[in-house]
Protein backbone atom coordinates (compact mmCIF):
# COMPACT_ATOMS: atom_id res chain seq x y z
CA UNK A 1 0.00 0.00 0.00
CA UNK A 2 2.63 2.55 1.01
CA UNK A 3 5.11 1.36 -1.59
CA UNK A 4 3.03 2.98 -4.33
CA UNK A 5 3.19 6.44 -2.69
CA UNK A 6 6.91 7.03 -3.15
CA UNK A 7 9.18 9.79 -1.89
CA UNK A 8 7.53 12.68 -3.82
CA UNK A 9 4.13 11.65 -2.46
CA UNK A 10 5.40 11.56 1.11
CA UNK A 11 6.97 15.01 0.74
CA UNK A 12 3.69 16.36 -0.62
CA UNK A 13 1.75 14.87 2.29
CA UNK A 14 4.21 16.35 4.82
CA UNK A 15 3.95 19.81 3.22
CA UNK A 16 0.14 19.68 3.32
CA UNK A 17 0.17 18.59 6.97
CA UNK A 18 2.62 21.40 7.81
CA UNK A 19 0.35 23.96 6.10
CA UNK A 20 -2.82 22.67 7.79
CA UNK A 21 -1.54 22.34 11.35
CA UNK A 22 1.43 24.67 11.49
CA UNK A 23 4.85 23.98 13.00
CA UNK A 24 3.70 24.50 16.61
CA UNK A 25 1.11 21.69 16.51
CA UNK A 26 3.25 19.05 14.78
CA UNK A 27 5.09 17.88 17.95
CA UNK A 28 1.77 17.47 19.76
CA UNK A 29 0.32 15.50 16.85
CA UNK A 30 3.44 13.31 16.75
CA UNK A 31 3.17 12.54 20.47
CA UNK A 32 -0.53 11.71 20.14
CA UNK A 33 0.14 9.38 17.21
CA UNK A 34 2.98 7.72 19.15
CA UNK A 35 0.79 7.15 22.20
CA UNK A 36 -2.00 5.75 20.04
CA UNK A 37 0.36 3.29 18.33
CA UNK A 38 1.82 2.23 21.69
CA UNK A 39 -1.65 1.56 23.13
CA UNK A 40 -2.66 -0.32 19.99
CA UNK A 41 0.46 -2.52 20.16
CA UNK A 42 -0.05 -3.33 23.85
CA UNK A 43 -3.74 -4.15 23.29
CA UNK A 44 -2.81 -6.38 20.35
CA UNK A 45 -0.19 -8.18 22.44
CA UNK A 46 -2.71 -8.77 25.23
CA UNK A 47 -5.27 -10.19 22.80
CA UNK A 48 -2.79 -12.50 21.11
CA UNK A 49 -1.36 -13.57 24.46
CA UNK A 50 -4.84 -14.40 25.78
CA UNK A 51 -5.67 -16.28 22.59
CA UNK A 52 -2.41 -18.23 22.68
CA UNK A 53 -2.84 -19.15 26.35
CA UNK A 54 -6.38 -20.33 25.69
CA UNK A 55 -5.24 -22.77 22.99
CA UNK A 56 -2.45 -24.40 24.96
CA UNK A 57 -3.06 -27.89 26.25
CA UNK A 58 -2.97 -28.32 30.02
CA UNK A 59 0.41 -29.30 31.37
CA UNK A 60 0.42 -32.74 33.02
CA UNK A 61 3.39 -33.64 35.24
CA UNK A 62 5.52 -36.50 33.91
CA UNK A 63 5.09 -38.49 37.12
CA UNK A 64 1.33 -38.58 36.62
CA UNK A 65 1.62 -39.78 33.04
CA UNK A 66 4.23 -42.43 33.86
CA UNK A 67 2.27 -43.74 36.87
CA UNK A 68 -0.93 -44.27 34.92
CA UNK A 69 -0.94 -47.87 33.58
CA UNK A 70 -4.62 -47.64 32.55
CA UNK A 71 -3.76 -45.36 29.65
CA UNK A 72 -1.16 -47.75 28.25
CA UNK A 73 -3.61 -50.68 28.53
CA UNK A 74 -6.23 -48.69 26.60
CA UNK A 75 -3.72 -47.89 23.86
CA UNK A 76 -2.64 -51.53 23.60
CA UNK A 77 -6.23 -52.70 23.32
CA UNK A 78 -6.90 -50.27 20.46
CA UNK A 79 -3.98 -51.63 18.41
C-alpha atoms as a printed R data frame, in Angstrom:
   type eleno elety resid chain resno      x       y      z
1  ATOM     1    CA   UNK     A     1  0.000   0.000  0.000
2  ATOM     2    CA   UNK     A     2  2.634   2.554  1.011
3  ATOM     3    CA   UNK     A     3  5.107   1.357 -1.586
4  ATOM     4    CA   UNK     A     4  3.032   2.977 -4.333
5  ATOM     5    CA   UNK     A     5  3.192   6.436 -2.690
6  ATOM     6    CA   UNK     A     6  6.914   7.029 -3.145
7  ATOM     7    CA   UNK     A     7  9.176   9.793 -1.887
8  ATOM     8    CA   UNK     A     8  7.528  12.684 -3.816
9  ATOM     9    CA   UNK     A     9  4.125  11.651 -2.463
10 ATOM    10    CA   UNK     A    10  5.399  11.561  1.114
11 ATOM    11    CA   UNK     A    11  6.969  15.007  0.738
12 ATOM    12    CA   UNK     A    12  3.685  16.360 -0.623
13 ATOM    13    CA   UNK     A    13  1.748  14.873  2.293
14 ATOM    14    CA   UNK     A    14  4.206  16.349  4.820
15 ATOM    15    CA   UNK     A    15  3.945  19.812  3.217
16 ATOM    16    CA   UNK     A    16  0.137  19.679  3.318
17 ATOM    17    CA   UNK     A    17  0.170  18.594  6.973
18 ATOM    18    CA   UNK     A    18  2.616  21.402  7.813
19 ATOM    19    CA   UNK     A    19  0.346  23.959  6.103
20 ATOM    20    CA   UNK     A    20 -2.817  22.665  7.787
21 ATOM    21    CA   UNK     A    21 -1.544  22.342 11.348
22 ATOM    22    CA   UNK     A    22  1.434  24.674 11.491
23 ATOM    23    CA   UNK     A    23  4.854  23.982 13.005
24 ATOM    24    CA   UNK     A    24  3.700  24.499 16.605
25 ATOM    25    CA   UNK     A    25  1.106  21.690 16.512
26 ATOM    26    CA   UNK     A    26  3.251  19.053 14.777
27 ATOM    27    CA   UNK     A    27  5.092  17.879 17.946
28 ATOM    28    CA   UNK     A    28  1.767  17.469 19.761
29 ATOM    29    CA   UNK     A    29  0.321  15.495 16.846
30 ATOM    30    CA   UNK     A    30  3.436  13.309 16.749
31 ATOM    31    CA   UNK     A    31  3.166  12.542 20.470
32 ATOM    32    CA   UNK     A    32 -0.532  11.710 20.139
33 ATOM    33    CA   UNK     A    33  0.140   9.376 17.213
34 ATOM    34    CA   UNK     A    34  2.977   7.718 19.149
35 ATOM    35    CA   UNK     A    35  0.789   7.153 22.204
36 ATOM    36    CA   UNK     A    36 -1.997   5.752 20.040
37 ATOM    37    CA   UNK     A    37  0.363   3.295 18.330
38 ATOM    38    CA   UNK     A    38  1.821   2.229 21.693
39 ATOM    39    CA   UNK     A    39 -1.653   1.562 23.127
40 ATOM    40    CA   UNK     A    40 -2.656  -0.324 19.990
41 ATOM    41    CA   UNK     A    41  0.458  -2.517 20.163
42 ATOM    42    CA   UNK     A    42 -0.053  -3.330 23.848
43 ATOM    43    CA   UNK     A    43 -3.738  -4.150 23.292
44 ATOM    44    CA   UNK     A    44 -2.813  -6.383 20.351
45 ATOM    45    CA   UNK     A    45 -0.186  -8.178 22.441
46 ATOM    46    CA   UNK     A    46 -2.710  -8.769 25.231
47 ATOM    47    CA   UNK     A    47 -5.269 -10.190 22.799
48 ATOM    48    CA   UNK     A    48 -2.793 -12.497 21.106
49 ATOM    49    CA   UNK     A    49 -1.361 -13.573 24.463
50 ATOM    50    CA   UNK     A    50 -4.842 -14.402 25.780
51 ATOM    51    CA   UNK     A    51 -5.674 -16.283 22.586
52 ATOM    52    CA   UNK     A    52 -2.410 -18.231 22.681
53 ATOM    53    CA   UNK     A    53 -2.841 -19.146 26.351
54 ATOM    54    CA   UNK     A    54 -6.379 -20.333 25.689
55 ATOM    55    CA   UNK     A    55 -5.243 -22.768 22.988
56 ATOM    56    CA   UNK     A    56 -2.450 -24.399 24.959
57 ATOM    57    CA   UNK     A    57 -3.062 -27.892 26.251
58 ATOM    58    CA   UNK     A    58 -2.968 -28.316 30.020
59 ATOM    59    CA   UNK     A    59  0.407 -29.301 31.374
60 ATOM    60    CA   UNK     A    60  0.422 -32.736 33.019
61 ATOM    61    CA   UNK     A    61  3.386 -33.641 35.239
62 ATOM    62    CA   UNK     A    62  5.519 -36.498 33.909
63 ATOM    63    CA   UNK     A    63  5.088 -38.495 37.119
64 ATOM    64    CA   UNK     A    64  1.328 -38.575 36.616
65 ATOM    65    CA   UNK     A    65  1.619 -39.784 33.039
66 ATOM    66    CA   UNK     A    66  4.234 -42.434 33.864
67 ATOM    67    CA   UNK     A    67  2.268 -43.735 36.872
68 ATOM    68    CA   UNK     A    68 -0.933 -44.270 34.917
69 ATOM    69    CA   UNK     A    69 -0.941 -47.865 33.583
70 ATOM    70    CA   UNK     A    70 -4.617 -47.639 32.549
71 ATOM    71    CA   UNK     A    71 -3.763 -45.364 29.655
72 ATOM    72    CA   UNK     A    72 -1.160 -47.753 28.247
73 ATOM    73    CA   UNK     A    73 -3.614 -50.675 28.531
74 ATOM    74    CA   UNK     A    74 -6.227 -48.688 26.597
75 ATOM    75    CA   UNK     A    75 -3.720 -47.888 23.863
76 ATOM    76    CA   UNK     A    76 -2.638 -51.533 23.598
77 ATOM    77    CA   UNK     A    77 -6.228 -52.701 23.322
78 ATOM    78    CA   UNK     A    78 -6.898 -50.271 20.465
79 ATOM    79    CA   UNK     A    79 -3.984 -51.634 18.406
